[in-house]
Amino acid sequence: SCEDMSELEDKSVQTIITSPPYFNMRDYGTGKSQLGNEKKVEEFINNLVSTFDDAKRVLKDEGSLFVNINDCVITYG
């Protein structure tokens, strides 16, 4: 999991491609502390920021980060 990249050295990764879990969209069965399962959207954003702070630490200066993230659209009919 990219939630803990402590085993990676600073500026050691060239490319990161990620699609983090969306907020309150799916339970991956990994426990209550899983990303996307927070009670408030602010908690979710704070956890994403923490993960991306670590991603920035391991990413080389000339490296690339690709993120696939979207919002859920629910229509009521």
All heavy atoms as a GROMACS GRO file, in nm:
protein
  607
    1SER      N    1   0.083  -0.119   0.000
    1SER     CA    2   0.000   0.000   0.000
    1SER      C    3   0.087   0.125   0.000
    1SER      O    4   0.192   0.128   0.066
    1SER     CB    5  -0.089   0.000   0.123
    1SER     OG    6  -0.155   0.124   0.137
    2CYS      N    7   0.044   0.226  -0.067
    2CYS     CA    8   0.119   0.351  -0.068
    2CYS      C    9   0.095   0.432   0.058
    2CYS      O   10   0.151   0.540   0.074
    2CYS     CB   11   0.088   0.433  -0.192
    2CYS     SG   12  -0.081   0.492  -0.196
    3GLU      N   13   0.013   0.382   0.149
    3GLU     CA   14  -0.009   0.453   0.275
    3GLU      C   15   0.116   0.452   0.361
    3GLU      O   16   0.132   0.537   0.448
    3GLU     CB   17  -0.126   0.391   0.352
    3GLU     CG   18  -0.259   0.418   0.287
    3GLU     CD   19  -0.374   0.356   0.362
    3GLU    OE1   20  -0.365   0.237   0.397
    3GLU    OE2   21  -0.473   0.427   0.384
    4ASP      N   22   0.205   0.357   0.340
    4ASP     CA   23   0.330   0.351   0.414
    4ASP      C   24   0.444   0.325   0.316
    4ASP      O   25   0.464   0.214   0.271
    4ASP     CB   26   0.326   0.241   0.520
    4ASP     CG   27   0.456   0.232   0.599
    4ASP    OD1   28   0.541   0.324   0.590
    4ASP    OD2   29   0.473   0.134   0.672
    5MET      N   30   0.516   0.430   0.283
    5MET     CA   31   0.629   0.418   0.190
    5MET      C   32   0.761   0.439   0.264
    5MET      O   33   0.860   0.479   0.206
    5MET     CB   34   0.613   0.519   0.076
    5MET     CG   35   0.495   0.487  -0.013
    5MET     SD   36   0.477   0.601  -0.151
    5MET     CE   37   0.378   0.729  -0.075
    6SER      N   38   0.761   0.408   0.394
    6SER     CA   39   0.879   0.433   0.477
    6SER      C   40   1.000   0.351   0.431
    6SER      O   41   1.114   0.391   0.456
    6SER     CB   42   0.848   0.402   0.624
    6SER     OG   43   0.809   0.267   0.640
    7GLU      N   44   0.978   0.241   0.361
    7GLU     CA   45   1.091   0.159   0.314
    7GLU      C   46   1.158   0.218   0.190
    7GLU      O   47   1.263   0.173   0.149
    7GLU     CB   48   1.046   0.014   0.288
    7GLU     CG   49   0.962  -0.004   0.163
    7GLU     CD   50   0.813   0.029   0.178
    7GLU    OE1   51   0.771   0.074   0.286
    7GLU    OE2   52   0.739   0.008   0.080
    8LEU      N   53   1.094   0.319   0.130
    8LEU     CA   54   1.151   0.382   0.010
    8LEU      C   55   1.235   0.504   0.048
    8LEU      O   56   1.197   0.583   0.134
    8LEU     CB   57   1.039   0.425  -0.085
    8LEU     CG   58   0.953   0.312  -0.142
    8LEU    CD1   59   0.840   0.370  -0.225
    8LEU    CD2   60   1.037   0.217  -0.224
    9GLU      N   61   1.348   0.518  -0.020
    9GLU     CA   62   1.435   0.632   0.004
    9GLU      C   63   1.378   0.759  -0.059
    9GLU      O   64   1.301   0.753  -0.156
    9GLU     CB   65   1.574   0.604  -0.056
    9GLU     CG   66   1.647   0.490   0.011
    9GLU     CD   67   1.784   0.467  -0.050
    9GLU    OE1   68   1.839   0.561  -0.111
    9GLU    OE2   69   1.834   0.355  -0.038
   10ASP      N   70   1.417   0.873  -0.006
   10ASP     CA   71   1.378   1.001  -0.063
   10ASP      C   72   1.423   1.008  -0.209
   10ASP      O   73   1.532   0.963  -0.243
   10ASP     CB   74   1.442   1.116   0.013
   10ASP     CG   75   1.389   1.130   0.156
   10ASP    OD1   76   1.302   1.052   0.196
   10ASP    OD2   77   1.437   1.220   0.226
   11LYS      N   78   1.336   1.064  -0.293
   11LYS     CA   79   1.367   1.088  -0.434
   11LYS      C   80   1.418   0.964  -0.507
   11LYS      O   81   1.512   0.970  -0.583
   11LYS     CB   82   1.465   1.205  -0.446
   11LYS     CG   83   1.408   1.332  -0.387
   11LYS     CD   84   1.499   1.449  -0.405
   11LYS     CE   85   1.436   1.569  -0.335
   11LYS     NZ   86   1.476   1.694  -0.384
   12SER      N   87   1.354   0.850  -0.480
   12SER     CA   88   1.400   0.724  -0.540
   12SER      C   89   1.303   0.668  -0.645
   12SER      O   90   1.333   0.568  -0.709
   12SER     CB   91   1.419   0.619  -0.430
   12SER     OG   92   1.296   0.591  -0.364
   13VAL      N   93   1.189   0.734  -0.666
   13VAL     CA   94   1.086   0.681  -0.757
   13VAL      C   95   1.069   0.776  -0.876
   13VAL      O   96   1.055   0.897  -0.858
   13VAL     CB   97   0.953   0.664  -0.682
   13VAL    CG1   98   0.842   0.618  -0.776
   13VAL    CG2   99   0.969   0.565  -0.567
   14GLN      N  100   1.069   0.722  -0.996
   14GLN     CA  101   1.054   0.802  -1.117
   14GLN      C  102   0.908   0.833  -1.149
   14GLN      O  103   0.874   0.944  -1.188
   14GLN     CB  104   1.118   0.730  -1.237
   14GLN     CG  105   1.109   0.806  -1.368
   14GLN     CD  106   1.187   0.937  -1.365
   14GLN    OE1  107   1.296   0.944  -1.308
   14GLN    NE2  108   1.131   1.040  -1.424
   15THR      N  109   0.818   0.733  -1.134
   15THR     CA  110   0.679   0.751  -1.174
   15THR      C  111   0.586   0.685  -1.072
   15THR      O  112   0.611   0.573  -1.029
   15THR     CB  113   0.653   0.688  -1.312
   15THR    OG1  114   0.743   0.745  -1.407
   15THR    CG2  115   0.510   0.712  -1.358
   16ILE      N  116   0.481   0.756  -1.037
   16ILE     CA  117   0.376   0.702  -0.952
   16ILE      C  118   0.245   0.716  -1.029
   16ILE      O  119   0.211   0.823  -1.077
   16ILE     CB  120   0.366   0.777  -0.818
   16ILE    CG1  121   0.495   0.764  -0.738
   16ILE    CG2  122   0.246   0.726  -0.737
   16ILE    CD1  123   0.500   0.851  -0.613
   17ILE      N  124   0.171   0.605  -1.039
   17ILE     CA  125   0.038   0.604  -1.100
   17ILE      C  126  -0.056   0.548  -0.994
   17ILE      O  127  -0.034   0.439  -0.943
   17ILE     CB  128   0.033   0.518  -1.227
   17ILE    CG1  129   0.135   0.568  -1.329
   17ILE    CG2  130  -0.108   0.516  -1.285
   17ILE    CD1  131   0.153   0.477  -1.448
   18THR      N  132  -0.159   0.624  -0.960
   18THR     CA  133  -0.247   0.580  -0.854
   18THR      C  134  -0.392   0.616  -0.880
   18THR      O  135  -0.421   0.715  -0.948
   18THR     CB  136  -0.202   0.639  -0.717
   18THR    OG1  137  -0.285   0.587  -0.614
   18THR    CG2  138  -0.209   0.789  -0.716
   19SER      N  139  -0.480   0.536  -0.829
   19SER     CA  140  -0.623   0.563  -0.829
   19SER      C  141  -0.672   0.537  -0.687
   19SER      O  142  -0.716   0.427  -0.654
   19SER     CB  143  -0.696   0.473  -0.928
   19SER     OG  144  -0.834   0.501  -0.926
   20PRO      N  145  -0.661   0.638  -0.601
   20PRO     CA  146  -0.699   0.616  -0.461
   20PRO      C  147  -0.849   0.589  -0.448
   20PRO      O  148  -0.927   0.629  -0.535
   20PRO     CB  149  -0.662   0.748  -0.392
   20PRO     CG  150  -0.649   0.848  -0.500
   20PRO     CD  151  -0.617   0.775  -0.626
   21PRO      N  152  -0.889   0.521  -0.341
   21PRO     CA  153  -1.032   0.496  -0.321
   21PRO      C  154  -1.110   0.628  -0.315
   21PRO      O  155  -1.060   0.728  -0.264
   21PRO     CB  156  -1.037   0.425  -0.185
   21PRO     CG  157  -0.900   0.368  -0.166
   21PRO     CD  158  -0.807   0.463  -0.235
   22TYR      N  159  -1.228   0.625  -0.367
   22TYR     CA  160  -1.315   0.743  -0.361
   22TYR      C  161  -1.382   0.749  -0.224
   22TYR      O  162  -1.396   0.648  -0.156
   22TYR     CB  163  -1.421   0.739  -0.470
   22TYR     CG  164  -1.368   0.740  -0.611
   22TYR    CD1  165  -1.450   0.711  -0.718
   22TYR    CD2  166  -1.235   0.771  -0.639
   22TYR    CE1  167  -1.402   0.712  -0.848
   22TYR    CE2  168  -1.187   0.774  -0.769
   22TYR     CZ  169  -1.272   0.744  -0.873
   22TYR     OH  170  -1.225   0.746  -1.001
   23PHE      N  171  -1.426   0.866  -0.187
   23PHE     CA  172  -1.490   0.887  -0.057
   23PHE      C  173  -1.624   0.815  -0.050
   23PHE      O  174  -1.713   0.837  -0.131
   23PHE     CB  175  -1.508   1.038  -0.032
   23PHE     CG  176  -1.579   1.070   0.096
   23PHE    CD1  177  -1.520   1.040   0.217
   23PHE    CD2  178  -1.703   1.129   0.095
   23PHE    CE1  179  -1.584   1.070   0.337
   23PHE    CE2  180  -1.767   1.160   0.213
   23PHE     CZ  181  -1.707   1.130   0.335
   24ASN      N  182  -1.636   0.727   0.050
   24ASN     CA  183  -1.761   0.653   0.080
   24ASN      C  184  -1.822   0.580  -0.038
   24ASN      O  185  -1.943   0.572  -0.053
   24ASN     CB  186  -1.865   0.747   0.140
   24ASN     CG  187  -1.840   0.772   0.287
   24ASN    OD1  188  -1.776   0.694   0.354
   24ASN    ND2  189  -1.889   0.884   0.336
   25MET      N  190  -1.737   0.525  -0.125
   25MET     CA  191  -1.788   0.454  -0.242
   25MET      C  192  -1.778   0.302  -0.229
   25MET      O  193  -1.857   0.230  -0.287
   25MET     CB  194  -1.713   0.498  -0.367
   25MET     CG  195  -1.744   0.638  -0.412
   25MET     SD  196  -1.914   0.655  -0.468
   25MET     CE  197  -1.914   0.549  -0.610
   26ARG      N  198  -1.679   0.252  -0.156
   26ARG     CA  199  -1.659   0.108  -0.154
   26ARG      C  200  -1.589   0.068  -0.025
   26ARG      O  201  -1.502   0.138   0.024
   26ARG     CB  202  -1.572   0.068  -0.273
   26ARG     CG  203  -1.556  -0.081  -0.286
   26ARG     CD  204  -1.494  -0.118  -0.417
   26ARG     NE  205  -1.587  -0.079  -0.523
   26ARG     CZ  206  -1.554  -0.062  -0.649
   26ARG    NH1  207  -1.430  -0.079  -0.687
   26ARG    NH2  208  -1.643  -0.027  -0.738
   27ASP      N  209  -1.626  -0.047   0.027
   27ASP     CA  210  -1.558  -0.105   0.142
   27ASP      C  211  -1.470  -0.218   0.090
   27ASP      O  212  -1.519  -0.315   0.035
   27ASP     CB  213  -1.660  -0.158   0.242
   27ASP     CG  214  -1.597  -0.214   0.368
   27ASP    OD1  215  -1.472  -0.227   0.374
   27ASP    OD2  216  -1.672  -0.245   0.462
   28TYR      N  217  -1.339  -0.200   0.105
   28TYR     CA  218  -1.244  -0.300   0.056
   28TYR      C  219  -1.219  -0.412   0.157
   28TYR      O  220  -1.138  -0.501   0.134
   28TYR     CB  221  -1.112  -0.233   0.018
   28TYR     CG  222  -1.128  -0.145  -0.104
   28TYR    CD1  223  -1.154  -0.009  -0.091
   28TYR    CD2  224  -1.118  -0.198  -0.232
   28TYR    CE1  225  -1.171   0.072  -0.204
   28TYR    CE2  226  -1.134  -0.119  -0.344
   28TYR     CZ  227  -1.160   0.016  -0.329
   28TYR     OH  228  -1.177   0.095  -0.440
   29GLY      N  229  -1.288  -0.404   0.271
   29GLY     CA  230  -1.278  -0.510   0.370
   29GLY      C  231  -1.145  -0.515   0.444
   29GLY      O  232  -1.107  -0.620   0.495
   30THR      N  233  -1.075  -0.402   0.449
   30THR     CA  234  -0.944  -0.400   0.515
   30THR      C  235  -0.950  -0.339   0.655
   30THR      O  236  -0.849  -0.323   0.718
   30THR     CB  237  -0.842  -0.323   0.431
   30THR    OG1  238  -0.887  -0.188   0.416
   30THR    CG2  239  -0.824  -0.387   0.295
   31GLY      N  240  -1.069  -0.304   0.699
   31GLY     CA  241  -1.083  -0.247   0.833
   31GLY      C  242  -1.139  -0.107   0.831
   31GLY      O  243  -1.154  -0.044   0.727
   32LYS      N  244  -1.169  -0.056   0.950
   32LYS     CA  245  -1.233   0.074   0.962
   32LYS      C  246  -1.144   0.190   0.921
   32LYS      O  247  -1.193   0.295   0.885
   32LYS     CB  248  -1.280   0.095   1.106
   32LYS     CG  249  -1.392   0.002   1.145
   32LYS     CD  250  -1.436   0.028   1.287
   32LYS     CE  251  -1.548  -0.066   1.325
   32LYS     NZ  252  -1.596  -0.045   1.460
   33SER      N  253  -1.013   0.174   0.926
   33SER     CA  254  -0.923   0.286   0.898
   33SER      C  255  -0.886   0.297   0.750
   33SER      O  256  -0.798   0.374   0.714
   33SER     CB  257  -0.795   0.274   0.981
   33SER     OG  258  -0.722   0.159   0.943
   34GLN      N  259  -0.953   0.225   0.662
   34GLN     CA  260  -0.918   0.228   0.521
   34GLN      C  261  -0.950   0.363   0.457
   34GLN      O  262  -1.050   0.426   0.492
   34GLN     CB  263  -0.986   0.115   0.446
   34GLN     CG  264  -1.136   0.126   0.441
   34GLN     CD  265  -1.201   0.004   0.380
   34GLN    OE1  266  -1.137  -0.078   0.317
   34GLN    NE2  267  -1.330  -0.010   0.399
   35LEU      N  268  -0.865   0.404   0.366
   35LEU     CA  269  -0.885   0.530   0.294
   35LEU      C  270  -1.015   0.524   0.215
   35LEU      O  271  -1.045   0.425   0.150
   35LEU     CB  272  -0.768   0.555   0.198
   35LEU     CG  273  -0.769   0.686   0.121
   35LEU    CD1  274  -0.763   0.805   0.216
   35LEU    CD2  275  -0.653   0.692   0.024
   36GLY      N  276  -1.095   0.631   0.226
   36GLY     CA  277  -1.223   0.638   0.158
   36GLY      C  278  -1.340   0.603   0.248
   36GLY      O  279  -1.455   0.625   0.214
   37ASN      N  280  -1.311   0.548   0.365
   37ASN     CA  281  -1.415   0.504   0.457
   37ASN      C  282  -1.429   0.599   0.576
   37ASN      O  283  -1.490   0.564   0.676
   37ASN     CB  284  -1.385   0.361   0.505
   37ASN     CG  285  -1.508   0.290   0.556
   37ASN    OD1  286  -1.618   0.317   0.512
   37ASN    ND2  287  -1.489   0.199   0.649
   38GLU      N  288  -1.375   0.720   0.564
   38GLU     CA  289  -1.382   0.816   0.671
   38GLU      C  290  -1.526   0.866   0.687
   38GLU      O  291  -1.606   0.860   0.595
   38GLU     CB  292  -1.290   0.937   0.642
   38GLU     CG  293  -1.144   0.904   0.638
   38GLU     CD  294  -1.095   0.852   0.504
   38GLU    OE1  295  -1.177   0.830   0.412
   38GLU    OE2  296  -0.975   0.832   0.491
   39LYS      N  297  -1.557   0.920   0.804
   39LYS     CA  298  -1.692   0.970   0.830
   39LYS      C  299  -1.716   1.107   0.766
   39LYS      O  300  -1.829   1.139   0.729
   39LYS     CB  301  -1.719   0.978   0.980
   39LYS     CG  302  -1.724   0.841   1.046
   39LYS     CD  303  -1.771   0.852   1.189
   39LYS     CE  304  -1.763   0.719   1.259
   39LYS     NZ  305  -1.871   0.630   1.232
   40LYS      N  306  -1.611   1.187   0.754
   40LYS     CA  307  -1.625   1.322   0.698
   40LYS      C  308  -1.531   1.339   0.580
   40LYS      O  309  -1.420   1.287   0.580
   40LYS     CB  310  -1.592   1.428   0.804
   40LYS     CG  311  -1.688   1.428   0.921
   40LYS     CD  312  -1.651   1.537   1.018
   40LYS     CE  313  -1.747   1.538   1.135
   40LYS     NZ  314  -1.716   1.647   1.229
   41VAL      N  315  -1.575   1.415   0.480
   41VAL     CA  316  -1.493   1.438   0.361
   41VAL      C  317  -1.363   1.509   0.398
   41VAL      O  318  -1.259   1.484   0.337
   41VAL     CB  319  -1.572   1.513   0.252
   41VAL    CG1  320  -1.598   1.658   0.291
   41VAL    CG2  321  -1.502   1.503   0.118
   42GLU      N  322  -1.364   1.594   0.501
   42GLU     CA  323  -1.243   1.663   0.544
   42GLU      C  324  -1.137   1.564   0.593
   42GLU      O  325  -1.018   1.583   0.565
   42GLU     CB  326  -1.275   1.766   0.654
   42GLU     CG  327  -1.359   1.882   0.608
   42GLU     CD  328  -1.509   1.853   0.606
   42GLU    OE1  329  -1.552   1.746   0.654
   42GLU    OE2  330  -1.583   1.937   0.554
   43GLU      N  331  -1.180   1.460   0.663
   43GLU     CA  332  -1.087   1.356   0.707
   43GLU      C  333  -1.028   1.282   0.588
   43GLU      O  334  -0.909   1.251   0.586
   43GLU     CB  335  -1.158   1.255   0.798
   43GLU     CG  336  -1.205   1.310   0.930
   43GLU     CD  337  -1.287   1.208   1.006
   43GLU    OE1  338  -1.244   1.091   1.016
   43GLU    OE2  339  -1.396   1.245   1.054
   44PHE      N  340  -1.112   1.255   0.489
   44PHE     CA  341  -1.067   1.188   0.368
   44PHE      C  342  -0.960   1.271   0.297
   44PHE      O  343  -0.854   1.220   0.260
   44PHE     CB  344  -1.187   1.164   0.275
   44PHE     CG  345  -1.152   1.115   0.137
   44PHE    CD1  346  -1.094   0.990   0.119
   44PHE    CD2  347  -1.179   1.193   0.026
   44PHE    CE1  348  -1.064   0.944  -0.008
   44PHE    CE2  349  -1.149   1.148  -0.101
   44PHE     CZ  350  -1.090   1.023  -0.118
   45ILE      N  351  -0.987   1.401   0.279
   45ILE     CA  352  -0.892   1.490   0.213
   45ILE      C  353  -0.762   1.496   0.292
   45ILE      O  354  -0.652   1.489   0.234
   45ILE     CB  355  -0.952   1.631   0.194
   45ILE    CG1  356  -1.073   1.626   0.103
   45ILE    CG2  357  -0.847   1.729   0.143
   45ILE    CD1  358  -1.047   1.577  -0.038
   46ASN      N  359  -0.770   1.509   0.424
   46ASN     CA  360  -0.649   1.513   0.507
   46ASN      C  361  -0.566   1.385   0.492
   46ASN      O  362  -0.443   1.390   0.487
   46ASN     CB  363  -0.684   1.537   0.654
   46ASN     CG  364  -0.731   1.677   0.681
   46ASN    OD1  365  -0.700   1.770   0.605
   46ASN    ND2  366  -0.807   1.695   0.787
   47ASN      N  367  -0.632   1.270   0.485
   47ASN     CA  368  -0.560   1.144   0.467
   47ASN      C  369  -0.496   1.135   0.328
   47ASN      O  370  -0.385   1.085   0.313
   47ASN     CB  371  -0.653   1.025   0.492
   47ASN     CG  372  -0.688   1.010   0.638
   47ASN    OD1  373  -0.614   1.055   0.726
   47ASN    ND2  374  -0.799   0.946   0.666
   48LEU      N  375  -0.568   1.185   0.226
   48LEU     CA  376  -0.509   1.190   0.091
   48LEU      C  377  -0.386   1.280   0.089
   48LEU      O  378  -0.283   1.243   0.031
   48LEU     CB  379  -0.610   1.243  -0.010
   48LEU     CG  380  -0.706   1.146  -0.076
   48LEU    CD1  381  -0.798   1.221  -0.172
   48LEU    CD2  382  -0.634   1.035  -0.147
   49VAL      N  383  -0.396   1.396   0.151
   49VAL     CA  384  -0.284   1.490   0.155
   49VAL      C  385  -0.164   1.425   0.223
   49VAL      O  386  -0.051   1.435   0.176
   49VAL     CB  387  -0.324   1.622   0.225
   49VAL    CG1  388  -0.203   1.707   0.257
   49VAL    CG2  389  -0.421   1.699   0.138
   50SER      N  390  -0.187   1.354   0.332
   50SER     CA  391  -0.078   1.286   0.402
   50SER      C  392  -0.011   1.182   0.312
   50SER      O  393   0.112   1.173   0.307
   50SER     CB  394  -0.133   1.220   0.528
   50SER     OG  395  -0.032   1.148   0.594
   51THR      N  396  -0.091   1.106   0.240
   51THR     CA  397  -0.037   1.005   0.149
   51THR      C  398   0.043   1.072   0.037
   51THR      O  399   0.153   1.027   0.003
   51THR     CB  400  -0.151   0.920   0.090
   51THR    OG1  401  -0.219   0.854   0.197
   51THR    CG2  402  -0.097   0.817  -0.008
   52PHE      N  403  -0.009   1.180  -0.019
   52PHE     CA  404   0.061   1.248  -0.128
   52PHE      C  405   0.185   1.324  -0.080
   52PHE      O  406   0.279   1.343  -0.156
   52PHE     CB  407  -0.033   1.338  -0.207
   52PHE     CG  408  -0.124   1.260  -0.297
   52PHE    CD1  409  -0.261   1.269  -0.285
   52PHE    CD2  410  -0.072   1.175  -0.395
   52PHE    CE1  411  -0.345   1.196  -0.368
   52PHE    CE2  412  -0.154   1.102  -0.478
   52PHE     CZ  413  -0.291   1.113  -0.464
   53ASP      N  414   0.187   1.366   0.046
   53ASP     CA  415   0.310   1.424   0.103
   53ASP      C  416   0.423   1.321   0.099
   53ASP      O  417   0.536   1.353   0.063
   53ASP     CB  418   0.288   1.471   0.247
   53ASP     CG  419   0.214   1.603   0.257
   53ASP    OD1  420   0.204   1.675   0.155
   53ASP    OD2  421   0.168   1.635   0.368
   54ASP      N  422   0.390   1.198   0.135
   54ASP     CA  423   0.492   1.093   0.132
   54ASP      C  424   0.528   1.058  -0.012
   54ASP      O  425   0.644   1.029  -0.042
   54ASP     CB  426   0.442   0.970   0.208
   54ASP     CG  427   0.556   0.888   0.265
   54ASP    OD1  428   0.665   0.946   0.292
   54ASP    OD2  429   0.538   0.767   0.286
   55ALA      N  430   0.430   1.062  -0.102
   55ALA     CA  431   0.459   1.037  -0.244
   55ALA      C  432   0.556   1.142  -0.296
   55ALA      O  433   0.650   1.110  -0.370
   55ALA     CB  434   0.330   1.038  -0.326
   56LYS      N  435   0.536   1.266  -0.257
   56LYS     CA  436   0.627   1.374  -0.300
   56LYS      C  437   0.768   1.350  -0.246
   56LYS      O  438   0.866   1.374  -0.315
   56LYS     CB  439   0.574   1.509  -0.251
   56LYS     CG  440   0.661   1.624  -0.294
   56LYS     CD  441   0.605   1.756  -0.246
   56LYS     CE  442   0.697   1.870  -0.290
   56LYS     NZ  443   0.654   1.997  -0.236
   57ARG      N  444   0.776   1.298  -0.125
   57ARG     CA  445   0.907   1.271  -0.064
   57ARG      C  446   0.986   1.169  -0.146
   57ARG      O  447   1.106   1.185  -0.168
   57ARG     CB  448   0.888   1.219   0.079
   57ARG     CG  449   1.018   1.179   0.149
   57ARG     CD  450   0.994   1.109   0.280
   57ARG     NE  451   0.928   0.980   0.268
   57ARG     CZ  452   0.988   0.867   0.231
   57ARG    NH1  453   1.117   0.865   0.200
   57ARG    NH2  454   0.920   0.754   0.223
   58VAL      N  455   0.920   1.063  -0.193
   58VAL     CA  456   0.991   0.956  -0.264
   58VAL      C  457   1.008   0.983  -0.412
   58VAL      O  458   1.088   0.919  -0.479
   58VAL     CB  459   0.924   0.818  -0.243
   58VAL    CG1  460   0.917   0.783  -0.096
   58VAL    CG2  461   0.788   0.810  -0.309
   59LEU      N  462   0.933   1.079  -0.466
   59LEU     CA  463   0.938   1.108  -0.609
   59LEU      C  464   1.062   1.190  -0.645
   59LEU      O  465   1.095   1.287  -0.578
   59LEU     CB  466   0.812   1.186  -0.649
   59LEU     CG  467   0.776   1.190  -0.796
   59LEU    CD1  468   0.748   1.052  -0.852
   59LEU    CD2  469   0.654   1.280  -0.816
   60LYS      N  470   1.131   1.146  -0.750
   60LYS     CA  471   1.246   1.221  -0.799
   60LYS      C  472   1.203   1.360  -0.845
   60LYS      O  473   1.088   1.380  -0.882
   60LYS     CB  474   1.313   1.147  -0.916
   60LYS     CG  475   1.376   1.016  -0.878
   60LYS     CD  476   1.439   0.949  -0.999
   60LYS     CE  477   1.504   0.818  -0.960
   60LYS     NZ  478   1.568   0.754  -1.076
   61ASP      N  479   1.296   1.455  -0.842
   61ASP     CA  480   1.265   1.592  -0.884
   61ASP      C  481   1.206   1.598  -1.024
   61ASP      O  482   1.118   1.678  -1.051
   61ASP     CB  483   1.390   1.682  -0.875
   61ASP     CG  484   1.431   1.709  -0.731
   61ASP    OD1  485   1.345   1.697  -0.641
   61ASP    OD2  486   1.548   1.743  -0.710
   62GLU      N  487   1.254   1.513  -1.113
   62GLU     CA  488   1.205   1.512  -1.250
   62GLU      C  489   1.099   1.403  -1.271
   62GLU      O  490   1.059   1.373  -1.383
   62GLU     CB  491   1.320   1.491  -1.350
   62GLU     CG  492   1.384   1.353  -1.344
   62GLU     CD  493   1.485   1.331  -1.232
   62GLU    OE1  494   1.508   1.421  -1.150
   62GLU    OE2  495   1.541   1.221  -1.226
   63GLY      N  496   1.048   1.345  -1.161
   63GLY     CA  497   0.951   1.237  -1.167
   63GLY      C  498   0.811   1.286  -1.201
   63GLY      O  499   0.784   1.406  -1.208
   64SER      N  500   0.722   1.190  -1.224
   64SER     CA  501   0.583   1.220  -1.260
   64SER      C  502   0.488   1.148  -1.168
   64SER      O  503   0.511   1.034  -1.128
   64SER     CB  504   0.554   1.175  -1.404
   64SER     OG  505   0.636   1.243  -1.495
   65LEU      N  506   0.377   1.215  -1.136
   65LEU     CA  507   0.270   1.158  -1.054
   65LEU      C  508   0.140   1.168  -1.132
   65LEU      O  509   0.100   1.277  -1.173
   65LEU     CB  510   0.258   1.234  -0.921
   65LEU     CG  511   0.136   1.201  -0.835
   65LEU    CD1  512   0.141   1.058  -0.783
   65LEU    CD2  513   0.127   1.300  -0.719
   66PHE      N  514   0.076   1.055  -1.157
   66PHE     CA  515  -0.051   1.050  -1.227
   66PHE      C  516  -0.158   1.003  -1.129
   66PHE      O  517  -0.142   0.898  -1.066
   66PHE     CB  518  -0.046   0.953  -1.346
   66PHE     CG  519   0.056   0.990  -1.449
   66PHE    CD1  520   0.186   0.943  -1.441
   66PHE    CD2  521   0.021   1.074  -1.554
   66PHE    CE1  522   0.281   0.978  -1.537
   66PHE    CE2  523   0.115   1.111  -1.650
   66PHE     CZ  524   0.245   1.061  -1.641
   67VAL      N  525  -0.265   1.082  -1.115
   67VAL     CA  526  -0.372   1.050  -1.019
   67VAL      C  527  -0.504   1.042  -1.093
   67VAL      O  528  -0.542   1.135  -1.164
   67VAL     CB  529  -0.381   1.157  -0.908
   67VAL    CG1  530  -0.492   1.122  -0.810
   67VAL    CG2  531  -0.248   1.173  -0.837
   68ASN      N  532  -0.575   0.931  -1.075
   68ASN     CA  533  -0.709   0.916  -1.128
   68ASN      C  534  -0.804   0.928  -1.009
   68ASN      O  535  -0.811   0.839  -0.925
   68ASN     CB  536  -0.725   0.779  -1.196
   68ASN     CG  537  -0.866   0.756  -1.245
   68ASN    OD1  538  -0.935   0.849  -1.282
   68ASN    ND2  539  -0.909   0.631  -1.242
   69ILE      N  540  -0.874   1.040  -1.001
   69ILE     CA  541  -0.971   1.059  -0.893
   69ILE      C  542  -1.090   1.135  -0.949
   69ILE      O  543  -1.075   1.222  -1.035
   69ILE     CB  544  -0.908   1.130  -0.771
   69ILE    CG1  545  -1.000   1.118  -0.651
   69ILE    CG2  546  -0.869   1.272  -0.803
   69ILE    CD1  547  -0.933   1.147  -0.519
   70ASN      N  548  -1.207   1.101  -0.901
   70ASN     CA  549  -1.329   1.159  -0.953
   70ASN      C  550  -1.428   1.175  -0.839
   70ASN      O  551  -1.401   1.135  -0.727
   70ASN     CB  552  -1.387   1.072  -1.064
   70ASN     CG  553  -1.474   1.149  -1.160
   70ASN    OD1  554  -1.516   1.261  -1.133
   70ASN    ND2  555  -1.500   1.089  -1.275
   71ASP      N  556  -1.541   1.228  -0.868
   71ASP     CA  557  -1.647   1.245  -0.770
   71ASP      C  558  -1.761   1.153  -0.811
   71ASP      O  559  -1.778   1.119  -0.927
   71ASP     CB  560  -1.693   1.391  -0.770
   71ASP     CG  561  -1.778   1.424  -0.649
   71ASP    OD1  562  -1.795   1.338  -0.563
   71ASP    OD2  563  -1.827   1.537  -0.642
   72CYS      N  564  -1.839   1.116  -0.715
   72CYS     CA  565  -1.955   1.031  -0.740
   72CYS      C  566  -2.075   1.120  -0.774
   72CYS      O  567  -2.100   1.219  -0.707
   72CYS     CB  568  -1.984   0.948  -0.616
   72CYS     SG  569  -2.136   0.854  -0.629
   73VAL      N  570  -2.148   1.081  -0.875
   73VAL     CA  571  -2.270   1.153  -0.911
   73VAL      C  572  -2.385   1.055  -0.892
   73VAL      O  573  -2.390   0.949  -0.952
   73VAL     CB  574  -2.265   1.202  -1.057
   73VAL    CG1  575  -2.396   1.269  -1.094
   73VAL    CG2  576  -2.147   1.295  -1.078
   74ILE      N  577  -2.476   1.093  -0.805
   74ILE     CA  578  -2.593   1.010  -0.778
   74ILE      C  579  -2.716   1.087  -0.825
   74ILE      O  580  -2.737   1.201  -0.787
   74ILE     CB  581  -2.604   0.977  -0.628
   74ILE    CG1  582  -2.482   0.900  -0.580
   74ILE    CG2  583  -2.731   0.897  -0.601
   74ILE    CD1  584  -2.479   0.877  -0.430
   75THR      N  585  -2.795   1.023  -0.907
   75THR     CA  586  -2.918   1.086  -0.953
   75THR      C  587  -3.036   1.015  -0.885
   75THR      O  588  -3.038   0.893  -0.873
   75THR     CB  589  -2.934   1.079  -1.104
   75THR    OG1  590  -2.928   0.943  -1.146
   75THR    CG2  591  -2.824   1.158  -1.173
   76TYR      N  592  -3.126   1.093  -0.839
   76TYR     CA  593  -3.245   1.038  -0.774
   76TYR      C  594  -3.362   1.058  -0.869
   76TYR      O  595  -3.381   1.166  -0.924
   76TYR     CB  596  -3.272   1.110  -0.641
   76TYR     CG  597  -3.159   1.088  -0.542
   76TYR    CD1  598  -3.057   1.182  -0.529
   76TYR    CD2  599  -3.156   0.974  -0.464
   76TYR    CE1  600  -2.953   1.161  -0.438
   76TYR    CE2  601  -3.053   0.954  -0.373
   76TYR     CZ  602  -2.953   1.047  -0.361
   76TYR     OH  603  -2.852   1.026  -0.273
   77GLY      N  604  -3.438   0.954  -0.892
   77GLY     CA  605  -3.537   0.965  -0.995
   77GLY      C  606  -3.674   0.951  -0.952
   77GLY      O  607  -3.771   0.964  -1.005
   0.00000   0.00000   0.00000
